[in-house]
Amino acid sequence: RAWEGGCWLTGGSLSLSLPADPGPHSLRYFYTAVSEPGPGLPQFTVVGYLDDQLFFHFDSEGKGAQPRAPWIQAEGPEYWDRQTWIAKGWQEPFNSNVRIAMEHYNQSGVRGLHTFQYMYGCQLRADGSTGGFRQYGYDGRDFLSYDTRTPTWVAPSKEAEITKGKMEADRHLSQQQRDYLERKCVEWLQKYLGYGKETLQRRERPAMRVTGRDAPDGPTTLCCRAHGFYPRDIALSWLRKGESREQVTWRGGVLPNGDRTYHAWATVELDPRERGLYRCHVERESLAQPLVAVWEPPSRSALLPVLIGAVAVTALLAGGAVGFVLWRRRCSGNGGLVVPGLGEPPLSVGPAMGPRGREQSRPLC
């Protein structure tokens, strides 16, 4: 079972030569345009990820495309100048897409935050095969996606049917989309993997800790934390006398830390008299044997810092809060979007690619 809270405070078929770490690996770009920009929320943003590592950032409030990982600095100034030019070339078309989409969904003149998003990229699987993906979204919902296997465009809602038809009518465009995603994109994926090999192929061993919390007249909850590990793969499990307690285990997702490592946790409820019977196991491909952690009662000397920490946390929470709101709306309407691409991705992942420019963008529905 999954729990969104946390622990308490205390394809294709192209065969390629593989890197030393066979994968899977992915190269992904995300574009976001918003209707109402504000402090900390630029009107237009582009980010790029190699696997789970952010390496590229551009936004409409900044000076240009910026590296976000040390290894991408292997590319020189010409690369970054070109990426800045490409991203700026798509800034206004994407801003227009937000306005057009609002008309499309009968939301013109209505105040509120709306988003138009685009994701594309490719992957290299462990067996050497490849795959590509391209997807558009509005207000957190799928709008249009490209299936490289068919190849066809998939419209999950009736609002995108006209766009889908126009895209599929251009067979040359569909073939270009497929060739780029499964070949050119993969070439750049492999190049970037070469740049980031030391970072992406490193192995960080997890640190473990088990904490406990007693409920008045109720069960005890044990929380097992693993943190500081890389890469992302990990399996946490609770065992009672060597037997899995999967049915009563709650898990959080594997989440990133600021130092490019990850943390994860798993909790279990039990009879307080059986705390000594439970063990937390952590398994990873890079470990010859699972790591094991047990609950240990805190010493008297440890209680004072815990109390002080609890008071400090309470003060921080009283001083302010951070909110994160997801808008997921579905409305009916008609209209059209300026869908970028025309056979090329809005952002080049290599010097040979580029936008067709604002003058050459055209309404497709």
PyMOL commands that set and color helices and strands:
alter all, ss='L'
color gray80, all
select helices_A, chain A and resi 70-74+77-89+91-104+158-169+171-195+197-200+246-248+272-277+300-319+358-360
alter helices_A, ss='H'
color red, helices_A
select strands_A, chain A and resi 25-34+44-50+53-59+66-67+115-124+130-138+141-147+152-154+207-214+220-229+235-240+243-244+249-251+255-256+262-270+278-283+291-293
alter strands_A, ss='S'
color yellow, strands_A
deselect
rebuild
show_as cartoon
